[in-house]
């Protein structure tokens, strides 16, 4: 029997309580490490909306989370119409949390798969083009 099926009898509040405890402990840990408040808020938001939301729907307790659950979560996010970059950002936050959970002995080593994202190649000026612009300036102020 798959983990999601075995755990499907768990109800929302039962699932939520354990996840909320872990997320709260994670928040305290990353705040204590000096992470910027906005970063902590981003992680908290993603963990509650994305990971906890999935786990409540699937009835998955923290100790029952599997690689398959994370693959399903990633697939749901991609199918929801979110950009690949957004999905990658969400799953990066989830992976940071999962790594912390593993380090704390709360969960085994798990990582959510992240979609590949095309890197944009920016067209930049060459050194020669910059030199020509500077040489064309009439005064030092224009340089």
N, CA, C and O atoms as a GROMACS GRO file, in nm:
protein
  572
    1UNK      N    1   0.084  -0.117   0.000
    1UNK     CA    2   0.000   0.000   0.000
    1UNK      C    3   0.089   0.124   0.000
    1UNK      O    4   0.186   0.130   0.076
    2UNK      N    5   0.057   0.223  -0.083
    2UNK     CA    6   0.138   0.345  -0.092
    2UNK      C    7   0.116   0.432   0.030
    2UNK      O    8   0.012   0.424   0.096
    3UNK      N    9   0.214   0.514   0.060
    3UNK     CA   10   0.207   0.599   0.177
    3UNK      C   11   0.084   0.688   0.175
    3UNK      O   12   0.013   0.698   0.274
    4UNK      N   13   0.058   0.752   0.062
    4UNK     CA   14  -0.057   0.841   0.052
    4UNK      C   15  -0.187   0.768   0.081
    4UNK      O   16  -0.277   0.823   0.144
    5UNK      N   17  -0.197   0.641   0.034
    5UNK     CA   18  -0.317   0.563   0.059
    5UNK      C   19  -0.325   0.524   0.206
    5UNK      O   20  -0.432   0.532   0.267
    6UNK      N   21  -0.214   0.483   0.263
    6UNK     CA   22  -0.213   0.438   0.403
    6UNK      C   23  -0.250   0.552   0.496
    6UNK      O   24  -0.314   0.532   0.599
    7UNK      N   25  -0.210   0.671   0.459
    7UNK     CA   26  -0.233   0.785   0.547
    7UNK      C   27  -0.364   0.856   0.518
    7UNK      O   28  -0.400   0.950   0.588
    8UNK      N   29  -0.437   0.813   0.416
    8UNK     CA   30  -0.555   0.888   0.373
    8UNK      C   31  -0.663   0.894   0.480
    8UNK      O   32  -0.754   0.977   0.471
    9UNK      N   33  -0.655   0.809   0.582
    9UNK     CA   34  -0.755   0.814   0.688
    9UNK      C   35  -0.728   0.929   0.785
    9UNK      O   36  -0.816   0.964   0.864
   10UNK      N   37  -0.608   0.989   0.780
   10UNK     CA   38  -0.578   1.102   0.869
   10UNK      C   39  -0.661   1.222   0.826
   10UNK      O   40  -0.680   1.247   0.706
   11UNK      N   41  -0.710   1.296   0.923
   11UNK     CA   42  -0.791   1.413   0.892
   11UNK      C   43  -0.705   1.538   0.891
   11UNK      O   44  -0.592   1.537   0.940
   12UNK      N   45  -0.760   1.646   0.834
   12UNK     CA   46  -0.688   1.772   0.822
   12UNK      C   47  -0.624   1.820   0.951
   12UNK      O   48  -0.503   1.844   0.952
   13UNK      N   49  -0.699   1.837   1.061
   13UNK     CA   50  -0.638   1.888   1.184
   13UNK      C   51  -0.529   1.796   1.238
   13UNK      O   52  -0.429   1.844   1.291
   14UNK      N   53  -0.548   1.663   1.226
   14UNK     CA   54  -0.446   1.569   1.274
   14UNK      C   55  -0.317   1.587   1.196
   14UNK      O   56  -0.208   1.591   1.255
   15UNK      N   57  -0.328   1.598   1.066
   15UNK     CA   58  -0.211   1.618   0.980
   15UNK      C   59  -0.150   1.754   1.009
   15UNK      O   60  -0.028   1.766   1.022
   16UNK      N   61  -0.231   1.855   1.017
   16UNK     CA   62  -0.184   1.994   1.034
   16UNK      C   63  -0.102   2.012   1.161
   16UNK      O   64   0.001   2.080   1.158
   17UNK      N   65  -0.143   1.955   1.271
   17UNK     CA   66  -0.076   1.979   1.399
   17UNK      C   67   0.072   1.940   1.396
   17UNK      O   68   0.157   2.017   1.440
   18UNK      N   69   0.102   1.823   1.344
   18UNK     CA   70   0.242   1.779   1.340
   18UNK      C   71   0.324   1.865   1.244
   18UNK      O   72   0.437   1.903   1.275
   19UNK      N   73   0.266   1.896   1.128
   19UNK     CA   74   0.338   1.981   1.032
   19UNK      C   75   0.360   2.121   1.089
   19UNK      O   76   0.468   2.177   1.075
   20UNK      N   77   0.258   2.176   1.154
   20UNK     CA   78   0.271   2.311   1.212
   20UNK      C   79   0.382   2.316   1.316
   20UNK      O   80   0.455   2.415   1.325
   21UNK      N   81   0.394   2.210   1.396
   21UNK     CA   82   0.501   2.205   1.496
   21UNK      C   83   0.638   2.208   1.428
   21UNK      O   84   0.726   2.283   1.469
   22UNK      N   85   0.655   2.126   1.326
   22UNK     CA   86   0.783   2.122   1.254
   22UNK      C   87   0.812   2.256   1.185
   22UNK      O   88   0.924   2.306   1.192
   23UNK      N   89   0.713   2.311   1.119
   23UNK     CA   90   0.732   2.438   1.049
   23UNK      C   91   0.766   2.548   1.148
   23UNK      O   92   0.854   2.630   1.122
   24UNK      N   93   0.698   2.551   1.262
   24UNK     CA   94   0.728   2.650   1.365
   24UNK      C   95   0.870   2.636   1.417
   24UNK      O   96   0.939   2.737   1.437
   25UNK      N   97   0.915   2.513   1.440
   25UNK     CA   98   1.053   2.490   1.485
   25UNK      C   99   1.154   2.534   1.379
   25UNK      O  100   1.258   2.590   1.411
   26UNK      N  101   1.121   2.507   1.253
   26UNK     CA  102   1.208   2.547   1.141
   26UNK      C  103   1.218   2.699   1.134
   26UNK      O  104   1.327   2.754   1.117
   27UNK      N  105   1.105   2.767   1.148
   27UNK     CA  106   1.104   2.913   1.147
   27UNK      C  107   1.195   2.969   1.257
   27UNK      O  108   1.274   3.060   1.233
   28UNK      N  109   1.182   2.914   1.377
   28UNK     CA  110   1.264   2.960   1.488
   28UNK      C  111   1.412   2.938   1.459
   28UNK      O  112   1.496   3.022   1.490
   29UNK      N  113   1.443   2.824   1.400
   29UNK     CA  114   1.583   2.791   1.369
   29UNK      C  115   1.642   2.886   1.266
   29UNK      O  116   1.754   2.935   1.283
   30UNK      N  117   1.568   2.912   1.158
   30UNK     CA  118   1.625   2.999   1.054
   30UNK      C  119   1.626   3.145   1.098
   30UNK      O  120   1.711   3.222   1.052
   31UNK      N  121   1.533   3.184   1.184
   31UNK     CA  122   1.538   3.320   1.240
   31UNK      C  123   1.661   3.334   1.328
   31UNK      O  124   1.731   3.436   1.323
   32UNK      N  125   1.688   3.232   1.410
   32UNK     CA  126   1.804   3.235   1.500
   32UNK      C  127   1.936   3.236   1.422
   32UNK      O  128   2.037   3.286   1.471
   33UNK      N  129   1.934   3.182   1.300
   33UNK     CA  130   2.056   3.180   1.218
   33UNK      C  131   2.080   3.314   1.149
   33UNK      O  132   2.183   3.333   1.084
   34UNK      N  133   1.985   3.408   1.164
   34UNK     CA  134   2.005   3.542   1.108
   34UNK      C  135   1.947   3.564   0.970
   34UNK      O  136   1.977   3.665   0.907
   35UNK      N  137   1.865   3.472   0.921
   35UNK     CA  138   1.803   3.490   0.790
   35UNK      C  139   1.712   3.613   0.793
   35UNK      O  140   1.649   3.642   0.895
   36UNK      N  141   1.706   3.684   0.683
   36UNK     CA  142   1.623   3.804   0.674
   36UNK      C  143   1.477   3.769   0.699
   36UNK      O  144   1.430   3.661   0.660
   37UNK      N  145   1.406   3.859   0.763
   37UNK     CA  146   1.265   3.837   0.797
   37UNK      C  147   1.182   3.805   0.673
   37UNK      O  148   1.096   3.717   0.678
   38UNK      N  149   1.206   3.874   0.563
   38UNK     CA  150   1.129   3.848   0.440
   38UNK      C  151   1.155   3.707   0.387
   38UNK      O  152   1.064   3.645   0.332
   39UNK      N  153   1.275   3.658   0.403
   39UNK     CA  154   1.307   3.521   0.360
   39UNK      C  155   1.234   3.421   0.449
   39UNK      O  156   1.178   3.323   0.400
   40UNK      N  157   1.235   3.445   0.579
   40UNK     CA  158   1.163   3.358   0.672
   40UNK      C  159   1.014   3.358   0.638
   40UNK      O  160   0.951   3.252   0.635
   41UNK      N  161   0.958   3.475   0.610
   41UNK     CA  162   0.816   3.484   0.574
   41UNK      C  163   0.787   3.410   0.444
   41UNK      O  164   0.683   3.345   0.431
   42UNK      N  165   0.878   3.419   0.349
   42UNK     CA  166   0.861   3.347   0.221
   42UNK      C  167   0.858   3.197   0.247
   42UNK      O  168   0.768   3.127   0.199
   43UNK      N  169   0.956   3.146   0.321
   43UNK     CA  170   0.960   3.003   0.352
   43UNK      C  171   0.832   2.960   0.424
   43UNK      O  172   0.773   2.858   0.389
   44UNK      N  173   0.790   3.036   0.522
   44UNK     CA  174   0.670   3.003   0.599
   44UNK      C  175   0.548   2.995   0.509
   44UNK      O  176   0.469   2.901   0.519
   45UNK      N  177   0.533   3.094   0.423
   45UNK     CA  178   0.420   3.098   0.332
   45UNK      C  179   0.419   2.977   0.239
   45UNK      O  180   0.317   2.911   0.223
   46UNK      N  181   0.534   2.948   0.179
   46UNK     CA  182   0.543   2.835   0.086
   46UNK      C  183   0.516   2.703   0.159
   46UNK      O  184   0.442   2.618   0.108
   47UNK      N  185   0.574   2.686   0.275
   47UNK     CA  186   0.556   2.561   0.348
   47UNK      C  187   0.410   2.540   0.387
   47UNK      O  188   0.359   2.428   0.379
   48UNK      N  189   0.343   2.645   0.429
   48UNK     CA  190   0.204   2.630   0.471
   48UNK      C  191   0.109   2.616   0.351
   48UNK      O  192   0.021   2.530   0.351
   49UNK      N  193   0.129   2.698   0.250
   49UNK     CA  194   0.037   2.692   0.135
   49UNK      C  195   0.064   2.570   0.047
   49UNK      O  196  -0.029   2.502   0.005
   50UNK      N  197   0.190   2.543   0.020
   50UNK     CA  198   0.225   2.440  -0.079
   50UNK      C  199   0.242   2.303  -0.014
   50UNK      O  200   0.167   2.210  -0.045
   51UNK      N  201   0.340   2.289   0.075
   51UNK     CA  202   0.367   2.156   0.133
   51UNK      C  203   0.255   2.111   0.226
   51UNK      O  204   0.203   2.001   0.211
   52UNK      N  205   0.217   2.196   0.321
   52UNK     CA  206   0.111   2.158   0.415
   52UNK      C  207  -0.021   2.138   0.341
   52UNK      O  208  -0.097   2.047   0.372
   53UNK      N  209  -0.048   2.225   0.243
   53UNK     CA  210  -0.170   2.209   0.165
   53UNK      C  211  -0.177   2.073   0.097
   53UNK      O  212  -0.281   2.007   0.101
   54UNK      N  213  -0.066   2.032   0.035
   54UNK     CA  214  -0.061   1.900  -0.030
   54UNK      C  215  -0.080   1.789   0.074
   54UNK      O  216  -0.159   1.698   0.055
   55UNK      N  217  -0.006   1.798   0.185
   55UNK     CA  218  -0.010   1.692   0.286
   55UNK      C  219  -0.147   1.679   0.349
   55UNK      O  220  -0.189   1.568   0.382
   56UNK      N  221  -0.217   1.789   0.366
   56UNK     CA  222  -0.354   1.781   0.419
   56UNK      C  223  -0.446   1.713   0.319
   56UNK      O  224  -0.527   1.628   0.356
   57UNK      N  225  -0.433   1.750   0.191
   57UNK     CA  226  -0.518   1.686   0.088
   57UNK      C  227  -0.490   1.537   0.078
   57UNK      O  228  -0.582   1.456   0.061
   58UNK      N  229  -0.362   1.500   0.090
   58UNK     CA  230  -0.322   1.360   0.074
   58UNK      C  231  -0.325   1.283   0.205
   58UNK      O  232  -0.312   1.161   0.205
   59UNK      N  233  -0.343   1.354   0.318
   59UNK     CA  234  -0.345   1.288   0.448
   59UNK      C  235  -0.209   1.234   0.490
   59UNK      O  236  -0.200   1.127   0.551
   60UNK      N  237  -0.104   1.307   0.456
   60UNK     CA  238   0.033   1.260   0.483
   60UNK      C  239   0.091   1.328   0.607
   60UNK      O  240   0.105   1.450   0.611
   61UNK      N  241   0.124   1.247   0.706
   61UNK     CA  242   0.192   1.295   0.827
   61UNK      C  243   0.342   1.313   0.794
   61UNK      O  244   0.391   1.253   0.698
   62UNK      N  245   0.414   1.393   0.872
   62UNK     CA  246   0.556   1.414   0.844
   62UNK      C  247   0.638   1.286   0.828
   62UNK      O  248   0.714   1.273   0.732
   63UNK      N  249   0.624   1.192   0.919
   63UNK     CA  250   0.705   1.069   0.913
   63UNK      C  251   0.666   0.980   0.795
   63UNK      O  252   0.738   0.886   0.763
   64UNK      N  253   0.553   1.008   0.731
   64UNK     CA  254   0.504   0.927   0.619
   64UNK      C  255   0.539   0.986   0.483
   64UNK      O  256   0.514   0.923   0.380
   65UNK      N  257   0.596   1.106   0.481
   65UNK     CA  258   0.627   1.172   0.355
   65UNK      C  259   0.730   1.091   0.276
   65UNK      O  260   0.831   1.048   0.331
   66UNK      N  261   0.703   1.071   0.147
   66UNK     CA  262   0.793   0.993   0.062
   66UNK      C  263   0.835   1.074  -0.061
   66UNK      O  264   0.782   1.181  -0.088
   67UNK      N  265   0.930   1.018  -0.132
   67UNK     CA  266   0.974   1.077  -0.259
   67UNK      C  267   0.857   1.086  -0.356
   67UNK      O  268   0.844   1.185  -0.429
   68UNK      N  269   0.772   0.985  -0.358
   68UNK     CA  270   0.654   0.988  -0.446
   68UNK      C  271   0.561   1.105  -0.414
   68UNK      O  272   0.507   1.169  -0.504
   69UNK      N  273   0.544   1.131  -0.284
   69UNK     CA  274   0.461   1.246  -0.246
   69UNK      C  275   0.520   1.375  -0.301
   69UNK      O  276   0.448   1.461  -0.352
   70UNK      N  277   0.651   1.388  -0.290
   70UNK     CA  278   0.718   1.510  -0.339
   70UNK      C  279   0.710   1.520  -0.491
   70UNK      O  280   0.698   1.630  -0.546
   71UNK      N  281   0.716   1.407  -0.558
   71UNK     CA  282   0.701   1.408  -0.704
   71UNK      C  283   0.559   1.448  -0.743
   71UNK      O  284   0.539   1.522  -0.839
   72UNK      N  285   0.460   1.398  -0.669
   72UNK     CA  286   0.321   1.437  -0.695
   72UNK      C  287   0.300   1.586  -0.671
   72UNK      O  288   0.232   1.654  -0.748
   73UNK      N  289   0.360   1.636  -0.563
   73UNK     CA  290   0.350   1.778  -0.532
   73UNK      C  291   0.409   1.861  -0.647
   73UNK      O  292   0.348   1.957  -0.692
   74UNK      N  293   0.528   1.824  -0.692
   74UNK     CA  294   0.593   1.896  -0.802
   74UNK      C  295   0.505   1.892  -0.928
   74UNK      O  296   0.490   1.993  -0.997
   75UNK      N  297   0.449   1.776  -0.957
   75UNK     CA  298   0.363   1.763  -1.075
   75UNK      C  299   0.238   1.850  -1.062
   75UNK      O  300   0.196   1.914  -1.158
   76UNK      N  301   0.178   1.852  -0.942
   76UNK     CA  302   0.060   1.938  -0.919
   76UNK      C  303   0.093   2.084  -0.944
   76UNK      O  304   0.017   2.156  -1.009
   77UNK      N  305   0.208   2.127  -0.893
   77UNK     CA  306   0.247   2.267  -0.910
   77UNK      C  307   0.267   2.301  -1.057
   77UNK      O  308   0.223   2.406  -1.103
   78UNK      N  309   0.333   2.213  -1.130
   78UNK     CA  310   0.357   2.237  -1.273
   78UNK      C  311   0.226   2.238  -1.351
   78UNK      O  312   0.209   2.317  -1.444
   79UNK      N  313   0.134   2.149  -1.316
   79UNK     CA  314   0.007   2.139  -1.386
   79UNK      C  315  -0.089   2.252  -1.349
   79UNK      O  316  -0.189   2.274  -1.418
   80UNK      N  317  -0.060   2.324  -1.242
   80UNK     CA  318  -0.149   2.431  -1.197
   80UNK      C  319  -0.134   2.558  -1.280
   80UNK      O  320  -0.210   2.653  -1.261
   81UNK      N  321  -0.039   2.558  -1.371
   81UNK     CA  322  -0.020   2.675  -1.456
   81UNK      C  323   0.085   2.772  -1.404
   81UNK      O  324   0.109   2.876  -1.466
   82UNK      N  325   0.148   2.740  -1.292
   82UNK     CA  326   0.254   2.827  -1.241
   82UNK      C  327   0.375   2.817  -1.333
   82UNK      O  328   0.395   2.716  -1.400
   83UNK      N  329   0.455   2.921  -1.336
   83UNK     CA  330   0.576   2.918  -1.419
   83UNK      C  331   0.674   2.818  -1.360
   83UNK      O  332   0.671   2.790  -1.240
   84UNK      N  333   0.762   2.767  -1.446
   84UNK     CA  334   0.864   2.672  -1.400
   84UNK      C  335   0.954   2.738  -1.295
   84UNK      O  336   0.997   2.673  -1.200
   85UNK      N  337   0.981   2.868  -1.311
   85UNK     CA  338   1.065   2.938  -1.215
   85UNK      C  339   0.996   2.947  -1.079
   85UNK      O  340   1.060   2.929  -0.975
   86UNK      N  341   0.866   2.973  -1.078
   86UNK     CA  342   0.792   2.978  -0.951
   86UNK      C  343   0.794   2.841  -0.883
   86UNK      O  344   0.816   2.832  -0.762
   87UNK      N  345   0.770   2.737  -0.960
   87UNK     CA  346   0.772   2.602  -0.904
   87UNK      C  347   0.909   2.571  -0.846
   87UNK      O  348   0.920   2.514  -0.738
   88UNK      N  349   1.013   2.608  -0.918
   88UNK     CA  350   1.149   2.584  -0.869
   88UNK      C  351   1.173   2.661  -0.738
   88UNK      O  352   1.235   2.608  -0.646
   89UNK      N  353   1.125   2.784  -0.730
   89UNK     CA  354   1.140   2.865  -0.609
   89UNK      C  355   1.066   2.801  -0.492
   89UNK      O  356   1.120   2.792  -0.382
   90UNK      N  357   0.943   2.755  -0.516
   90UNK     CA  358   0.866   2.690  -0.410
   90UNK      C  359   0.937   2.564  -0.361
   90UNK      O  360   0.949   2.541  -0.241
   91UNK      N  361   0.982   2.484  -0.456
   91UNK     CA  362   1.043   2.356  -0.418
   91UNK      C  363   1.181   2.376  -0.354
   91UNK      O  364   1.226   2.291  -0.276
   92UNK      N  365   1.248   2.486  -0.385
   92UNK     CA  366   1.374   2.518  -0.315
   92UNK      C  367   1.346   2.543  -0.167
   92UNK      O  368   1.422   2.497  -0.081
   93UNK      N  369   1.238   2.615  -0.137
   93UNK     CA  370   1.200   2.639   0.002
   93UNK      C  371   1.163   2.508   0.071
   93UNK      O  372   1.202   2.485   0.186
   94UNK      N  373   1.089   2.423   0.002
   94UNK     CA  374   1.052   2.292   0.057
   94UNK      C  375   1.178   2.211   0.085
   94UNK      O  376   1.189   2.147   0.190
   95UNK      N  377   1.272   2.213  -0.008
   95UNK     CA  378   1.395   2.136   0.011
   95UNK      C  379   1.480   2.188   0.126
   95UNK      O  380   1.544   2.110   0.197
   96UNK      N  381   1.482   2.318   0.145
   96UNK     CA  382   1.556   2.374   0.259
   96UNK      C  383   1.495   2.324   0.389
   96UNK      O  384   1.567   2.287   0.482
   97UNK      N  385   1.362   2.321   0.395
   97UNK     CA  386   1.292   2.269   0.512
   97UNK      C  387   1.320   2.120   0.531
   97UNK      O  388   1.349   2.077   0.643
   98UNK      N  389   1.312   2.043   0.424
   98UNK     CA  390   1.337   1.898   0.434
   98UNK      C  391   1.479   1.869   0.479
   98UNK      O  392   1.502   1.775   0.556
   99UNK      N  393   1.573   1.948   0.433
   99UNK     CA  394   1.712   1.931   0.475
   99UNK      C  395   1.726   1.958   0.625
   99UNK      O  396   1.793   1.884   0.696
  100UNK      N  397   1.661   2.063   0.672
  100UNK     CA  398   1.663   2.095   0.815
  100UNK      C  399   1.599   1.980   0.894
  100UNK      O  400   1.653   1.938   0.996
  101UNK      N  401   1.485   1.930   0.847
  101UNK     CA  402   1.417   1.819   0.915
  101UNK      C  403   1.508   1.697   0.924
  101UNK      O  404   1.513   1.630   1.028
  102UNK      N  405   1.581   1.669   0.818
  102UNK     CA  406   1.674   1.556   0.817
  102UNK      C  407   1.787   1.578   0.917
  102UNK      O  408   1.822   1.488   0.993
  103UNK      N  409   1.843   1.698   0.916
  103UNK     CA  410   1.951   1.732   1.009
  103UNK      C  411   1.906   1.720   1.155
  103UNK      O  412   1.984   1.683   1.242
  104UNK      N  413   1.778   1.750   1.180
  104UNK     CA  414   1.723   1.744   1.316
  104UNK      C  415   1.675   1.604   1.353
  104UNK      O  416   1.631   1.581   1.466
  105UNK      N  417   1.683   1.510   1.259
  105UNK     CA  418   1.638   1.374   1.285
  105UNK      C  419   1.487   1.355   1.280
  105UNK      O  420   1.435   1.254   1.325
  106UNK      N  421   1.417   1.453   1.224
  106UNK     CA  422   1.271   1.448   1.215
  106UNK      C  423   1.223   1.366   1.095
  106UNK      O  424   1.120   1.298   1.102
  107UNK      N  425   1.297   1.372   0.987
  107UNK     CA  426   1.263   1.300   0.864
  107UNK      C  427   1.390   1.240   0.805
  107UNK      O  428   1.502   1.280   0.838
  108UNK      N  429   1.371   1.141   0.717
  108UNK     CA  430   1.484   1.088   0.644
  108UNK      C  431   1.529   1.188   0.538
  108UNK      O  432   1.471   1.295   0.525
  109UNK      N  433   1.630   1.151   0.463
  109UNK     CA  434   1.681   1.238   0.355
  109UNK      C  435   1.582   1.236   0.240
  109UNK      O  436   1.565   1.134   0.172
  110UNK      N  437   1.515   1.348   0.218
  110UNK     CA  438   1.421   1.362   0.108
  110UNK      C  439   1.448   1.492   0.036
  110UNK      O  440   1.487   1.592   0.097
  111UNK      N  441   1.425   1.491  -0.096
  111UNK     CA  442   1.436   1.614  -0.176
  111UNK      C  443   1.326   1.612  -0.280
  111UNK      O  444   1.300   1.510  -0.344
  112UNK      N  445   1.262   1.726  -0.296
  112UNK     CA  446   1.162   1.740  -0.401
  112UNK      C  447   1.235   1.764  -0.533
  112UNK      O  448   1.334   1.837  -0.537
  113UNK      N  449   1.185   1.704  -0.641
  113UNK     CA  450   1.248   1.730  -0.771
  113UNK      C  451   1.220   1.874  -0.814
  113UNK      O  452   1.112   1.927  -0.788
  114UNK      N  453   1.317   1.935  -0.878
  114UNK     CA  454   1.298   2.072  -0.924
  114UNK      C  455   1.304   2.077  -1.076
  114UNK      O  456   1.390   2.015  -1.138
  115UNK      N  457   1.210   2.150  -1.136
  115UNK     CA  458   1.211   2.159  -1.282
  115UNK      C  459   1.332   2.239  -1.330
  115UNK      O  460   1.380   2.330  -1.262
  116UNK      N  461   1.379   2.204  -1.447
  116UNK     CA  462   1.488   2.283  -1.505
  116UNK      C  463   1.427   2.413  -1.558
  116UNK      O  464   1.314   2.417  -1.605
  117UNK      N  465   1.506   2.517  -1.550
  117UNK     CA  466   1.461   2.649  -1.594
  117UNK      C  467   1.567   2.702  -1.690
  117UNK      O  468   1.686   2.699  -1.661
  118UNK      N  469   1.520   2.752  -1.805
  118UNK     CA  470   1.614   2.808  -1.902
  118UNK      C  471   1.676   2.935  -1.846
  118UNK      O  472   1.607   3.019  -1.789
  119UNK      N  473   1.805   2.946  -1.863
  119UNK     CA  474   1.873   3.068  -1.820
  119UNK      C  475   1.865   3.169  -1.933
  119UNK      O  476   1.890   3.137  -2.050
  120UNK      N  477   1.829   3.291  -1.897
  120UNK     CA  478   1.823   3.397  -1.997
  120UNK      C  479   1.964   3.449  -2.021
  120UNK      O  480   2.037   3.479  -1.927
  121UNK      N  481   2.001   3.460  -2.146
  121UNK     CA  482   2.131   3.515  -2.182
  121UNK      C  483   2.110   3.663  -2.212
  121UNK      O  484   2.037   3.701  -2.304
  122UNK      N  485   2.176   3.746  -2.133
  122UNK     CA  486   2.163   3.890  -2.150
  122UNK      C  487   2.265   3.940  -2.251
  122UNK      O  488   2.381   3.898  -2.251
  123UNK      N  489   2.220   4.030  -2.336
  123UNK     CA  490   2.308   4.093  -2.432
  123UNK      C  491   2.376   4.210  -2.361
  123UNK      O  492   2.310   4.306  -2.323
  124UNK      N  493   2.508   4.202  -2.344
  124UNK     CA  494   2.580   4.306  -2.271
  124UNK      C  495   2.683   4.371  -2.363
  124UNK      O  496   2.723   4.315  -2.465
  125UNK      N  497   2.725   4.490  -2.324
  125UNK     CA  498   2.826   4.560  -2.403
  125UNK      C  499   2.963   4.499  -2.382
  125UNK      O  500   2.998   4.455  -2.272
  126UNK      N  501   3.041   4.496  -2.488
  126UNK     CA  502   3.179   4.448  -2.477
  126UNK      C  503   3.265   4.561  -2.421
  126UNK      O  504   3.221   4.676  -2.416
  127UNK      N  505   3.386   4.530  -2.380
  127UNK     CA  506   3.478   4.632  -2.330
  127UNK      C  507   3.504   4.739  -2.437
  127UNK      O  508   3.513   4.858  -2.407
  128UNK      N  509   3.516   4.694  -2.561
  128UNK     CA  510   3.542   4.786  -2.672
  128UNK      C  511   3.424   4.882  -2.692
  128UNK      O  512   3.444   5.001  -2.716
  129UNK      N  513   3.302   4.831  -2.682
  129UNK     CA  514   3.184   4.916  -2.697
  129UNK      C  515   3.176   5.018  -2.583
  129UNK      O  516   3.140   5.134  -2.607
  130UNK      N  517   3.208   4.978  -2.463
  130UNK     CA  518   3.209   5.071  -2.349
  130UNK      C  519   3.314   5.179  -2.371
  130UNK      O  520   3.288   5.297  -2.345
  131UNK      N  521   3.433   5.140  -2.418
  131UNK     CA  522   3.541   5.236  -2.442
  131UNK      C  523   3.498   5.338  -2.547
  131UNK      O  524   3.526   5.457  -2.531
  132UNK      N  525   3.432   5.294  -2.654
  132UNK     CA  526   3.388   5.386  -2.759
  132UNK      C  527   3.284   5.484  -2.706
  132UNK      O  528   3.285   5.601  -2.745
  133UNK      N  529   3.195   5.440  -2.620
  133UNK     CA  530   3.095   5.530  -2.561
  133UNK      C  531   3.164   5.635  -2.475
  133UNK      O  532   3.132   5.753  -2.482
  134UNK      N  533   3.261   5.590  -2.394
  134UNK     CA  534   3.334   5.683  -2.308
  134UNK      C  535   3.412   5.784  -2.391
  134UNK      O  536   3.417   5.902  -2.357
  135UNK      N  537   3.474   5.737  -2.499
  135UNK     CA  538   3.552   5.827  -2.586
  135UNK      C  539   3.464   5.930  -2.655
  135UNK      O  540   3.509   6.039  -2.688
  136UNK      N  541   3.338   5.895  -2.677
  136UNK     CA  542   3.246   5.986  -2.747
  136UNK      C  543   3.191   6.095  -2.654
  136UNK      O  544   3.132   6.192  -2.701
  137UNK      N  545   3.210   6.079  -2.523
  137UNK     CA  546   3.159   6.178  -2.427
  137UNK      C  547   3.239   6.308  -2.440
  137UNK      O  548   3.361   6.305  -2.455
  138UNK      N  549   3.168   6.423  -2.435
  138UNK     CA  550   3.234   6.552  -2.450
  138UNK      C  551   3.310   6.594  -2.324
  138UNK      O  552   3.417   6.653  -2.334
  139UNK      N  553   3.256   6.563  -2.208
  139UNK     CA  554   3.320   6.608  -2.084
  139UNK      C  555   3.335   6.488  -1.990
  139UNK      O  556   3.275   6.383  -2.011
  140UNK      N  557   3.416   6.507  -1.886
  140UNK     CA  558   3.436   6.401  -1.785
  140UNK      C  559   3.304   6.368  -1.715
  140UNK      O  560   3.278   6.252  -1.682
  141UNK      N  561   3.221   6.471  -1.693
  141UNK     CA  562   3.092   6.448  -1.629
  141UNK      C  563   3.007   6.350  -1.710
  141UNK      O  564   2.932   6.272  -1.652
  142UNK      N  565   3.018   6.353  -1.840
  142UNK     CA  566   2.939   6.264  -1.926
  142UNK      C  567   2.993   6.121  -1.929
  142UNK      O  568   2.924   6.031  -1.977
  143UNK      N  569   3.112   6.100  -1.880
  143UNK     CA  570   3.173   5.965  -1.879
  143UNK      C  571   3.110   5.877  -1.776
  143UNK      O  572   3.150   5.761  -1.763
   0.00000   0.00000   0.00000
